[in-house]
Amino acid sequence: MLVLLRQPRWVGLAAVTVAMCVLFWWLGTWQWGRHIERSARNNAIVAAVSDDPAPLTSVVPDPSTLSDEAVYRSADYSAGTRCVVVRQ
């Protein structure tokens, strides 16, 4: 029986099996890392959207920069009857 397992075909099959196990383990840890990052981003979005709207000048004091806290934050803007929102 052991003579059969020493044939090159069986040794190659065992090597491929071990390589596939290592590959699947690595892909699993990679996918878990993506899940953790996405969960953190989704929690930040939910927290920012659930807050009450704040005045735009307090959310974005400097229009040339946007802080991480201001992303997905609701803001009130009232400056007359017309409002133009530009997305870049």
Secondary structure, 3 states (H helix, E strand, C coil): CHHHHCCHHHHHHHHHHHHHHHHHHHHHHHHHHHHHHHHHHHHHHHHHHHCCCEEHHHHCCCCCCCCHHHCCCCEECCCCCCCCCCCC
